[in-house]
């Protein structure tokens, strides 16, 4: 019973952390659009790009169009990605729509003072927006729009999310030419798309980077028990023999996310400060608790 309560509380903490990270990412995305891209009249892709086009044509706040556009795609996300993802998608769409509306209505458009510099606005806006979307993706969430389609395809094909978003948004940015009749604005839009996609991949590669830790310690069982209980990571005990001493020993092998390594080190130092430790970067880890192996 006690173990079940601990597992339930651990799951609650994980979900709360996920929603907090999502909220931060959504705020970054909304700020990039309302304070960098819109003032400079740079149109990007996705639901934000469609919202920007409608705003320039009609004056309807970007958040309103964003909400309507994403409502059309929401049913598709429910059907393919499941109810858990659907809940996070609804949260992302609602929070992002509100943030876009409130920031556009309350914050001055010249807050950053870059409305005359389209290139810098495209670079900074795309980078900040992409980092925000990447944070959402890293916890299984979405900011809506073409992100939903990208995650659906990524579920079945091992293609980077950033590249998928770029491919789907090319048409949206291209259509912006018929709004401004300015080829330069379209080029800046593509700069924004490239920066946004690159930022997404950088954030995701950092959040999913894994490490292989090997621990040589006589107190291997205590270390293994603490890692399993406190970090919720599996541990493998390997048999080894010292080449010089010829003495048998145990080696603790741990595969974890790079961000979890510091917690594991604290456990090892607390139990055996003299333990010998090696760490190596792992290019890919597939299986339970890590990434799903996808093949064409």
SERO-4910 file (N, C-alpha, C, O; in steps of 0.05 Angstrom, whole numbers):
BEGIN
 pado doro    nc1    nc2    nc3   cac1   cac2   cac3    cc1    cc2    cc3    oc1    oc2    oc3
  Unk    A     17    -24      0      0      0      0     17     25      0     12     44    -15
  Unk    A     38     25     17     56     47     19     71     52     -8     74     75    -16
  Unk    A     79     29    -20     93     31    -46     74     43    -67     83     59    -84
  Unk    A     49     35    -66     30     46    -86     26     76    -82     24     91   -102
  Unk    A     24     85    -57     22    113    -52     46    129    -62     43    150    -74
  Unk    A     70    117    -58     94    130    -67     95    132    -97    103    153   -108
  Unk    A     86    111   -111     85    111   -140     65    132   -150     70    146   -170
  Unk    A     41    133   -137     21    153   -145     32    181   -142     28    198   -159
  Unk    A     45    187   -119     55    213   -114     78    220   -134     80    243   -143
  Unk    A     94    200   -142    115    204   -161    102    211   -188    113    229   -202
  Unk    A     81    198   -196     68    204   -221     55    231   -221     56    246   -241
  Unk    A     44    240   -198     32    266   -196     54    288   -199     50    307   -213
  Unk    A     76    284   -186     98    303   -188    109    304   -216    115    326   -226
  Unk    A    110    282   -230    119    282   -258    100    297   -275    109    313   -292
  Unk    A     74    294   -272     55    308   -288     55    338   -283     53    354   -301
  Unk    A     57    345   -257     58    373   -250     83    387   -263     81    409   -273
  Unk    A    105    373   -261    130    383   -273    126    386   -303    135    406   -315
  Unk    A    113    367   -316    109    368   -345     92    392   -352     98    406   -372
  Unk    A     71    397   -337     53    420   -344     67    447   -338     62    466   -352
  Unk    A     84    448   -318    100    472   -313    119    478   -336    122    501   -345
  Unk    A    133    457   -346    151    461   -368    135    469   -393    144    486   -408
  Unk    A    112    457   -397     95    464   -420     88    494   -418     89    508   -438
  Unk    A     79    503   -395     71    530   -392     94    550   -398     89    570   -412
  Unk    A    118    544   -389    141    560   -395    145    561   -425    150    583   -436
  Unk    A    144    538   -438    148    537   -467    127    553   -482    133    566   -502
  Unk    A    102    551   -474     81    566   -487     84    596   -483     78    611   -502
  Unk    A     93    604   -460     97    633   -456    119    643   -474    118    665   -485
  Unk    A    140    627   -477    162    635   -495    152    637   -524    159    656   -538
  Unk    A    136    618   -533    125    618   -560    108    643   -564    111    656   -585
  Unk    A     90    649   -546     72    672   -549     87    698   -548     81    716   -564
  Unk    A    107    700   -531    123    725   -530    138    729   -556    140    752   -566
  Unk    A    150    708   -567    165    711   -592    147    721   -614    155    738   -630
  Unk    A    122    711   -615    104    720   -636     95    749   -632     96    765   -650
  Unk    A     85    755   -608     73    782   -604     93    804   -601     86    827   -607
  Unk    A    117    798   -593    136    820   -588    160    821   -607    175    840   -607
  Unk    A    163    800   -624    185    800   -644    175    797   -672    182    813   -690
  Unk    A    159    777   -677    151    770   -705    128    789   -715    131    800   -737
  Unk    A    107    791   -699     85    808   -708     93    838   -712     86    849   -733
  Unk    A    107    850   -693    115    878   -697    132    883   -722    130    904   -735
  Unk    A    149    863   -728    166    866   -752    152    856   -777    164    857   -799
  Unk    A    127    847   -775    111    837   -797    125    814   -811    127    812   -836
  Unk    A    136    796   -795    148    771   -805    128    748   -800    119    745   -777
  Unk    A    122    733   -821    103    712   -819    117    685   -819    132    678   -837
  Unk    A    113    669   -798    124    643   -796    104    622   -805     85    628   -818
  Unk    A    109    597   -796     91    575   -804     72    567   -782     71    580   -761
  Unk    A     57    546   -787     39    534   -767     15    551   -761      8    569   -776
  Unk    A      3    545   -738    -20    560   -730    -14    589   -725    -31    607   -730
  Unk    A     10    595   -715     18    623   -711     20    638   -738     12    661   -739
  Unk    A     30    625   -759     31    638   -785      4    644   -796     -1    666   -807
  Unk    A    -15    625   -793    -42    630   -802    -55    652   -786    -69    669   -797
  Unk    A    -50    652   -760    -61    674   -743    -50    701   -750    -65    721   -750
  Unk    A    -24    702   -758    -12    727   -766    -24    737   -792    -29    761   -795
  Unk    A    -28    719   -811    -39    727   -837    -67    738   -834    -74    759   -845
  Unk    A    -84    724   -817   -111    734   -812   -110    761   -798   -127    778   -804
  Unk    A    -92    765   -780    -90    790   -765    -83    813   -784    -95    834   -782
  Unk    A    -64    808   -802    -57    830   -821    -79    836   -840    -82    859   -848
  Unk    A    -96    816   -847   -117    821   -866   -142    833   -853   -156    849   -865
  Unk    A   -149    824   -828   -174    831   -816   -172    846   -790   -190    859   -781
  Unk    A   -149    844   -777   -146    857   -750   -156    839   -728   -155    848   -705
  Unk    A   -165    815   -734   -174    797   -712   -149    788   -696   -129    780   -708
  Unk    A   -151    790   -669   -128    782   -653   -118    754   -659   -133    736   -665
  Unk    A    -92    751   -659    -79    726   -666    -89    702   -649    -92    680   -659
  Unk    A    -93    707   -623   -102    686   -606   -129    674   -613   -133    650   -609
  Unk    A   -147    690   -624   -173    680   -632   -171    661   -655   -182    639   -655
  Unk    A   -156    670   -676   -153    653   -700   -138    627   -692   -144    606   -702
  Unk    A   -118    630   -675   -103    607   -666   -121    586   -653   -117    562   -657
  Unk    A   -139    595   -636   -157    577   -623   -176    562   -642   -180    538   -640
  Unk    A   -187    577   -661   -205    565   -681   -190    545   -699   -200    523   -704
  Unk    A   -167    553   -708   -151    535   -726   -144    509   -712   -146    487   -723
  Unk    A   -136    511   -687   -127    487   -672   -151    469   -664   -148    445   -662
  Unk    A   -174    481   -661   -198    465   -655   -204    445   -677   -214    423   -673
  Unk    A   -198    453   -702   -202    436   -725   -184    411   -724   -192    389   -731
  Unk    A   -159    415   -715   -140    393   -714   -141    377   -689   -129    355   -687
  Unk    A   -156    386   -669   -155    373   -643   -167    345   -644   -156    326   -631
  Unk    A   -188    341   -660   -200    314   -662   -180    294   -673   -181    270   -665
  Unk    A   -164    302   -691   -143    284   -703   -123    275   -682   -115    252   -681
  Unk    A   -115    294   -665    -97    287   -643   -109    268   -623    -95    249   -614
  Unk    A   -135    271   -617   -148    253   -599   -149    225   -610   -144    205   -596
  Unk    A   -155    223   -636   -159    197   -648   -133    181   -650   -133    157   -645
  Unk    A   -111    194   -658    -86    179   -663    -67    178   -639    -55    157   -634
  Unk    A    -65    200   -625    -45    202   -603    -56    194   -576    -41    193   -557
  Unk    A    -82    190   -573    -93    181   -549   -103    203   -530    -96    226   -534
  Unk    A   -119    195   -510   -130    215   -492   -110    229   -474   -115    253   -467
  Unk    A    -88    216   -467    -68    230   -450    -56    253   -465    -54    275   -454
  Unk    A    -48    248   -490    -37    269   -506    -58    290   -512    -52    314   -513
  Unk    A    -83    281   -515   -104    299   -520   -108    320   -498   -113    343   -504
  Unk    A   -105    311   -473   -107    329   -451    -86    351   -452    -91    374   -447
  Unk    A    -61    342   -458    -40    362   -459    -43    380   -483    -35    403   -483
  Unk    A    -54    369   -505    -58    385   -528    -79    407   -523    -75    430   -530
  Unk    A   -101    399   -509   -121    419   -502   -109    441   -484   -114    465   -488
  Unk    A    -94    432   -465    -81    452   -447    -63    470   -463    -64    495   -459
  Unk    A    -47    459   -481    -29    475   -497    -43    495   -514    -35    518   -516
  Unk    A    -65    486   -527    -80    504   -545    -93    526   -530    -92    550   -538
  Unk    A   -106    519   -507   -120    540   -492   -101    560   -480   -105    584   -482
  Unk    A    -80    550   -467    -60    569   -455    -47    586   -476    -43    610   -472
  Unk    A    -39    573   -498    -25    589   -519    -44    610   -531    -35    632   -536
  Unk    A    -69    603   -536    -88    622   -547    -92    645   -528    -92    669   -536
  Unk    A    -95    639   -502    -99    661   -482    -74    678   -480    -76    703   -479
  Unk    A    -50    665   -480    -25    681   -478    -22    699   -502    -14    722   -499
  Unk    A    -27    688   -526    -25    705   -550    -44    729   -549    -36    751   -556
  Unk    A    -69    723   -540    -89    745   -539    -81    766   -519    -81    790   -524
  Unk    A    -74    757   -495    -68    776   -473    -43    792   -479    -42    816   -475
  Unk    A    -22    778   -489      3    793   -495      0    813   -517     11    835   -516
  Unk    A    -16    805   -538    -20    823   -560    -37    847   -552    -33    869   -563
  Unk    A    -55    843   -533    -72    865   -525    -60    883   -504    -68    906   -501
  Unk    A    -41    872   -488    -31    888   -465     -2    897   -468      4    919   -458
  Unk    A     15    882   -481     43    890   -483     46    908   -507     35    903   -528
  Unk    A     63    929   -505     68    947   -528     83    933   -550    102    918   -543
  Unk    A     76    936   -575     89    922   -597    119    930   -600    134    916   -613
  Unk    A    126    954   -589    154    963   -592    170    957   -567    190    970   -562
  Unk    A    161    937   -551    175    931   -526    204    923   -531    221    931   -515
  Unk    A    210    908   -551    237    899   -557    252    919   -574    277    917   -577
  Unk    A    238    937   -587    251    957   -604    264    946   -629    283    958   -639
  Unk    A    253    924   -639    265    911   -663    246    910   -686    250    895   -705
  Unk    A    224    926   -685    204    924   -706    214    933   -733    202    926   -753
  Unk    A    236    948   -734    248    957   -759    269    937   -770    278    940   -792
  Unk    A    277    918   -753    298    900   -761    285    872   -765    283    856   -747
  Unk    A    277    867   -790    264    842   -796    282    817   -792    273    797   -782
  Unk    A    307    820   -800    325    797   -798    330    789   -770    328    765   -763
  Unk    A    337    808   -752    342    801   -724    316    791   -711    317    773   -694
  Unk    A    294    803   -718    268    794   -707    262    765   -715    252    749   -699
  Unk    A    269    758   -740    264    731   -750    282    711   -735    273    689   -728
  Unk    A    307    719   -731    326    701   -717    318    697   -688    315    674   -679
  Unk    A    314    719   -673    307    717   -645    280    705   -641    276    688   -624
  Unk    A    260    714   -657    233    704   -655    232    674   -660    219    659   -645
  Unk    A    244    665   -682    244    637   -689    259    620   -668    250    598   -661
  Unk    A    281    631   -657    296    616   -637    281    613   -611    280    591   -599
  Unk    A    269    635   -601    254    634   -576    229    617   -580    222    600   -562
  Unk    A    214    620   -602    190    604   -607    198    574   -609    183    557   -598
  Unk    A    219    568   -623    228    541   -626    236    528   -600    229    505   -595
  Unk    A    250    543   -583    258    532   -557    233    527   -540    232    507   -526
  Unk    A    213    544   -542    188    539   -528    173    515   -537    164    499   -521
  Unk    A    172    511   -564    159    487   -574    174    462   -567    162    442   -560
  Unk    A    201    464   -567    217    441   -559    213    433   -530    212    409   -524
  Unk    A    209    453   -513    203    446   -484    177    431   -483    174    412   -467
  Unk    A    157    440   -498    131    426   -498    134    397   -508    124    378   -495
  Unk    A    149    393   -530    153    367   -540    168    349   -521    162    325   -519
  Unk    A    187    360   -506    204    344   -488    188    330   -466    197    310   -454
  Unk    A    164    340   -459    148    328   -438    122    316   -450    103    311   -436
  Unk    A    122    311   -476     99    299   -489     76    317   -495     54    308   -500
  Unk    A     81    343   -494     59    362   -500     61    374   -528     77    364   -544
  Unk    A     45    394   -533     45    406   -559     34    434   -556     18    440   -539
  Unk    A     43    452   -574     32    479   -575     10    481   -595      0    503   -601
  Unk    A      3    458   -607    -19    458   -626    -10    463   -655     14    463   -660
  Unk    A    -29    466   -673    -23    472   -700     -9    449   -714    -15    426   -710
  Unk    A     10    456   -731     25    435   -746     42    418   -728     51    396   -736
  Unk    A     46    426   -703     60    409   -683     45    383   -679     57    362   -676
  Unk    A     18    384   -680      3    360   -677      8    340   -700     12    316   -695
  Unk    A      8    351   -724     13    334   -747     42    323   -746     46    300   -753
  Unk    A     61    339   -737     88    330   -736     92    308   -716    106    288   -721
  Unk    A     78    309   -693     80    289   -673     67    263   -682     75    241   -674
  Unk    A     45    265   -697     32    242   -708     50    227   -727     53    202   -725
  Unk    A     63    241   -745     82    228   -764    106    217   -749    115    195   -755
  Unk    A    116    232   -729    140    223   -714    134    198   -698    153    183   -691
  Unk    A    109    193   -692    102    169   -677    107    144   -693    113    123   -682
  Unk    A    105    146   -719    109    123   -736    134    123   -754    142    103   -764
  Unk    A    146    147   -756    170    149   -773    191    164   -757    186    184   -744
  Unk    A    216    154   -759    238    166   -743    250    190   -758    272    189   -768
  Unk    A    233    211   -760    241    236   -773    241    258   -752    222    259   -736
  Unk    A    261    276   -752    261    296   -732    237    315   -733    227    321   -755
  Unk    A    227    322   -710    204    339   -709    208    366   -722    191    377   -736
  Unk    A    233    377   -719    238    403   -731    236    402   -761    225    421   -773
  Unk    A    247    381   -774    245    379   -803    217    375   -813    209    386   -833
  Unk    A    201    360   -798    173    356   -805    158    382   -805    142    388   -823
  Unk    A    162    398   -784    148    423   -782    156    442   -805    139    456   -816
  Unk    A    182    442   -812    191    459   -834    177    452   -860    168    469   -875
  Unk    A    176    426   -865    164    416   -890    135    424   -892    125    432   -913
  Unk    A    120    421   -870     92    427   -871     86    457   -871     65    465   -880
  Unk    A    105    473   -861    100    502   -859    109    517   -884    104    541   -886
  Unk    A    123    504   -902    133    518   -926    110    531   -941    112    554   -950
  Unk    A     88    516   -944     65    526   -959     53    550   -945     45    570   -959
  Unk    A     51    550   -918     39    572   -904     55    598   -908     44    619   -913
  Unk    A     81    596   -905     98    619   -909     97    628   -938     97    652   -944
  Unk    A     96    609   -957     95    617   -985     69    632   -991     69    651  -1007
  Unk    A     47    624   -978     22    638   -983     22    667   -972      5    683   -980
  Unk    A     40    672   -954     41    699   -942     49    720   -964     44    744   -960
  Unk    A     60    711   -986     67    730  -1007     43    743  -1018     44    767  -1026
  Unk    A     20    729  -1019     -4    740  -1030    -18    759  -1011    -39    771  -1017
  Unk    A     -7    762   -987    -17    781   -967     -2    807   -969    -13    828   -970
  Unk    A     25    805   -969     42    829   -968     52    836   -996     61    859  -1000
  Unk    A     52    817  -1015     63    821  -1041     92    831  -1039    101    847  -1054
  Unk    A    106    820  -1019    134    827  -1014    150    802  -1012    148    787   -992
  Unk    A    167    797  -1032    184    773  -1032    203    772  -1008    210    751   -997
  Unk    A    212    796  -1000    230    797   -977    218    786   -951    231    773   -936
  Unk    A    192    792   -947    179    782   -923    177    752   -923    178    739   -902
  Unk    A    173    741   -947    172    711   -949    199    699   -942    200    679   -928
  Unk    A    221    712   -951    247    702   -945    252    703   -915    263    685   -903
  Unk    A    244    725   -902    247    727   -873    230    706   -859    237    696   -838
  Unk    A    207    700   -871    190    678   -860    204    652   -860    203    636   -841
  Unk    A    219    646   -882    234    621   -883    257    621   -864    265    600   -853
  Unk    A    269    644   -860    290    646   -840    279    639   -812    292    625   -796
  Unk    A    255    649   -806    242    643   -781    237    613   -778    242    601   -757
  Unk    A    227    601   -800    221    572   -799    246    556   -794    246    538   -778
  Unk    A    268    563   -808    293    548   -804    304    551   -776    312    531   -764
  Unk    A    303    575   -765    312    579   -738    295    564   -718    305    553   -699
  Unk    A    269    565   -722    250    552   -704    255    521   -704    257    509   -683
  Unk    A    257    509   -728    262    481   -730    288    472   -717    290    452   -704
  Unk    A    309    488   -722    335    482   -710    334    484   -680    346    467   -666
  Unk    A    321    504   -669    319    507   -640    304    483   -628    311    474   -606
  Unk    A    283    474   -641    268    451   -631    286    426   -629    286    413   -609
  Unk    A    302    421   -650    319    398   -650    341    400   -628    348    381   -615
  Unk    A    351    425   -624    372    429   -603    360    423   -576    373    409   -559
  Unk    A    336    433   -570    324    428   -544    318    399   -540    324    388   -518
  Unk    A    307    386   -560    300    358   -557    325    340   -555    324    321   -540
  Unk    A    346    346   -570    370    329   -568    382    332   -541    394    313   -531
  Unk    A    379    356   -528    390    359   -501    373    345   -480    384    333   -462
  Unk    A    346    346   -483    329    334   -463    329    303   -465    323    290   -446
  Unk    A    336    292   -489    335    263   -493    363    251   -493    366    227   -497
  Unk    A    384    267   -488    411    256   -487    413    237   -464    403    242   -442
  Unk    A    427    214   -469    429    194   -448    458    189   -440    476    197   -455
  Unk    A    462    177   -417    489    171   -407    490    143   -397    471    132   -387
  Unk    A    514    131   -400    519    104   -389    539    107   -366    561    116   -370
  Unk    A    531    100   -342    548    103   -319    555     75   -308    538     58   -305
  Unk    A    581     71   -304    591     46   -293    604     52   -266    621     69   -264
  Unk    A    596     37   -245    605     43   -218    619     18   -207    608     -4   -207
  Unk    A    644     21   -198    660      0   -186    660      5   -156    675     23   -146
  Unk    A    645    -10   -141    643     -6   -112    635    -32    -98    619    -47   -109
  Unk    A    646    -37    -75    639    -60    -59    610    -58    -48    598    -78    -41
  Unk    A    600    -34    -47    573    -29    -37    553    -26    -60    536     -8    -60
  Unk    A    557    -42    -80    541    -41   -105    511    -45   -101    495    -32   -114
  Unk    A    504    -62    -82    475    -68    -78    461    -44    -66    438    -38    -74
  Unk    A    474    -30    -47    462     -7    -35    458     15    -57    437     28    -58
  Unk    A    478     19    -73    477     39    -94    454     32   -114    438     49   -122
  Unk    A    452      6   -121    431     -2   -140    404      2   -128    386     12   -142
  Unk    A    400     -5   -103    374     -1    -90    365     28    -90    342     35    -95
  Unk    A    384     46    -83    378     74    -81    371     86   -109    353    102   -111
  Unk    A    386     78   -129    381     88   -156    353     79   -166    338     95   -177
  Unk    A    347     54   -161    321     43   -169    298     58   -154    278     65   -166
  Unk    A    302     63   -128    281     75   -112    279    105   -116    257    116   -119
  Unk    A    302    119   -116    302    148   -116    301    160   -145    288    181   -149
  Unk    A    314    148   -163    316    159   -191    297    145   -210    291    154   -232
  Unk    A    287    122   -201    268    106   -217    281     97   -243    268     98   -264
  Unk    A    306     88   -242    320     77   -265    329     49   -259    336     42   -236
  Unk    A    329     32   -279    338      4   -277    368      3   -274    382     20   -283
  Unk    A    377    -18   -261    405    -22   -255    413    -51   -262    397    -69   -256
  Unk    A    436    -55   -275    446    -82   -281    472    -86   -266    490    -69   -266
  Unk    A    474   -109   -252    499   -116   -238    515   -136   -255    505   -158   -262
  Unk    A    539   -128   -262    556   -145   -279    578   -158   -263    588   -146   -244
  Unk    A    585   -182   -271    608   -196   -259    634   -188   -273    634   -186   -298
  Unk    A    654   -182   -258    680   -174   -269    703   -186   -253    699   -195   -230
  Unk    A    726   -185   -264    750   -195   -251    773   -176   -256    779   -168   -279
  Unk    A    786   -167   -234    809   -149   -237    832   -162   -251    841   -184   -243
  Unk    A    842   -150   -273    864   -162   -289    890   -165   -272    905   -184   -276
  Unk    A    895   -146   -255    919   -146   -239    916   -162   -214    932   -179   -207
  Unk    A    894   -156   -199    890   -170   -173    879   -198   -175    881   -214   -157
  Unk    A    866   -203   -199    852   -229   -203    829   -233   -184    818   -255   -182
  Unk    A    821   -211   -171    799   -213   -151    772   -208   -165    770   -190   -182
  Unk    A    751   -224   -160    725   -220   -171    712   -195   -159    716   -189   -136
  Unk    A    696   -180   -175    682   -157   -165    657   -153   -181    652   -166   -202
  Unk    A    640   -134   -172    615   -128   -185    617   -100   -196    628    -82   -184
  Unk    A    605    -97   -220    603    -71   -233    574    -63   -236    558    -79   -247
  Unk    A    567    -39   -227    539    -30   -230    536    -14   -255    550      7   -259
  Unk    A    519    -22   -273    514     -9   -299    487      5   -298    467     -7   -293
  Unk    A    488     31   -304    463     48   -303    461     63   -329    480     77   -337
  Unk    A    438     62   -342    432     78   -366    411     98   -357    390     91   -347
  Unk    A    416    124   -362    397    145   -352    398    168   -371    415    170   -389
  Unk    A    379    187   -368    381    212   -381    403    228   -369    410    226   -346
  Unk    A    416    245   -386    439    260   -377    431    278   -353    448    282   -335
  Unk    A    407    288   -353    399    305   -331    395    291   -304    395    303   -283
  Unk    A    393    264   -305    391    248   -281    418    240   -269    419    229   -247
  Unk    A    439    245   -284    466    236   -275    474    248   -249    486    235   -232
  Unk    A    468    274   -245    476    288   -221    463    275   -196    476    273   -175
  Unk    A    438    267   -198    424    254   -176    437    227   -169    440    220   -146
  Unk    A    445    213   -190    459    187   -186    486    191   -173    494    176   -155
  Unk    A    500    212   -181    526    217   -169    523    224   -139    540    216   -123
  Unk    A    503    239   -132    499    245   -104    494    220    -88    504    218    -65
  Unk    A    479    201    -99    474    176    -85    500    160    -81    505    150    -59
  Unk    A    516    159   -102    541    144   -100    560    157    -80    572    143    -64
  Unk    A    562    183    -80    580    197    -62    571    193    -33    587    190    -15
  Unk    A    545    193    -29    534    189     -2    540    161      9    546    157     32
  Unk    A    538    141     -9    542    113      0    572    105      0    581     93     19
  Unk    A    586    112    -21    614    104    -24    630    126    -37    632    126    -62
  Unk    A    641    145    -22    656    167    -34    680    158    -50    690    173    -67
  Unk    A    690    134    -45    715    125    -58    708    107    -82    727     95    -94
  Unk    A    683    106    -90    676     90   -113    689    100   -139    693    124   -142
  Unk    A    696     81   -157    707     88   -183    685     89   -203    669     70   -206
  Unk    A    683    112   -217    659    117   -235    669    125   -263    688    140   -266
  Unk    A    656    114   -283    660    123   -310    633    131   -322    612    119   -316
  Unk    A    633    151   -339    609    159   -353    615    163   -383    635    174   -390
  Unk    A    597    153   -400    599    156   -429    573    165   -440    551    158   -431
  Unk    A    575    182   -461    551    191   -475    540    169   -492    556    154   -505
  Unk    A    514    166   -494    501    145   -509    485    158   -532    469    176   -527
  Unk    A    490    150   -556    477    162   -579    447    157   -580    431    174   -587
  Unk    A    439    133   -573    410    126   -573    404    104   -554    419     84   -552
  Unk    A    382    106   -539    373     86   -521    344     80   -527    327     99   -526
  Unk    A    338     55   -533    310     48   -540    300     26   -522    315      7   -516
  Unk    A    275     28   -514    264      9   -496    248     22   -475    243     46   -475
  Unk    A    239      6   -455    222     16   -434    236     38   -418    258     35   -409
  Unk    A    222     61   -415    233     83   -400    249    102   -417    258    123   -408
  Unk    A    254     95   -443    270    112   -460    254    117   -486    229    121   -485
  Unk    A    267    116   -509    254    122   -534    243     97   -547    253     75   -543
  Unk    A    222    101   -563    210     79   -577    225     74   -603    231     93   -618
  Unk    A    233     49   -608    247     42   -632    228     43   -656    208     29   -657
  Unk    A    235     60   -675    218     64   -699    233     56   -724    256     62   -727
  Unk    A    220     41   -741    231     32   -766    212     39   -789    188     42   -785
  Unk    A    223     43   -812    207     49   -835    192     25   -845    176     26   -864
***
